[in-house]
Amino acid sequence: MDLALANKFYRKMLLIRRFEERCVELYSKEKIRGFLHLYIGEEAIAVGLMDSFSPEDTVFATYREHGQALARGIDPKKIMAEMYGKVEGCSRGRGGSMHLFDAATRFYGGSAIVAGGLPLAVGMALSDKMMKRNRVTVCIFGDGAVAEGEFHESLNLAALWHLPVLFVCENNLYAMGTALEFTQSETNLAKKAASYRISSRQVDGMDVTEVAKSAQQAVAEIRLGNGPIFIEYLTYRFRAHSMFDAELYRNKAEVEEWKKKDPLILLHQEWQDIDINKYESEISNIIDEAVNFAENGTLEPIEDLEKFIYSLEVAQ
């Protein structure tokens, strides 16, 4: 990595961090409502990953997807408007925090269903293979998804059909409030994926350099027809599972120990020439613009609430 790339990565991670912190403030003011799952601490994964994909590739994300959406290049103004439930949002205000969607960047959302993106990613990758499109589908999910049946079904089919899909597990050690060691007899999740004869690896998810290197290698292999591939990124969320989480299942000492591996701090320690103050000022302005855009956005009129809703009438 050179200094230019280090600056690029730092700026993107800082944008995600400050965006999420502003969302906390807005949530406490009831500007953002519903559920809110923060990506603070996991920024290196989204930034390192998205730098490895082309605009034609497809992304399926988790419900903790604000950082992934920002790293993919979705306009912060559209994301913030979506959080506010405004028509100008990337999902017309109908998705909110957990259902960001943007066709232009081929970002097929967040999903509130744990492991819900896995079978969709397999279907997308299958269609690309059948149509002979040189695309990679990436599916991002948390360690909790590994306990779901869709995980095993999806990996099995992807392996059988040799699909061009990259499975990315963000292992932050806690599925909501339950530690991984209490739900999985084998806590090395890459080993589970390998049991389906999928090339699998475990990577430090707090180091954006390692994330980018592993993602680029995996994408190159998949484009050569050597998919699917599974990467388990070891990471940690510095905040609670969601804004409703009392966080009684882990102690503060553990959180503080992981904060020493903050991806922003690690990158700046390696590249001390990064101009932090410059990016802080620039990003503050970007987020202020996003908030103003959302504040001045439009709520969908009541008479439009039945738009985009379909039902099938079955003859009796």
Secondary structure, DSSP 4 states (H G I P E B T S, - for coil): --HHHHHHHHHHHHHHHHHHHHHHHHHHTTSS-S-----TT-HHHHHHHHTTS-TTSEEE--SS-HHHHHHHT--HHHHHHHHHT-TTSTTTTSSGGG---BGGGTB----SSTTTHHHHHHHHHHHHHHTT----EEEEEEGGGGGSHHHHHHHHHHHHHT--EEEEEEE-SEETTEEGGGT-S---HHHHHHTTT-EEEEEETT-HHHHHHHHHHHHHHHHTT---EEEEEE---SS-SSTT----SS-HHHHHHHHTT-HHHHHHHH-TT--HHHHHHHHHHHHHHHHHHHHT--PPPGGGTTTT----PPP-
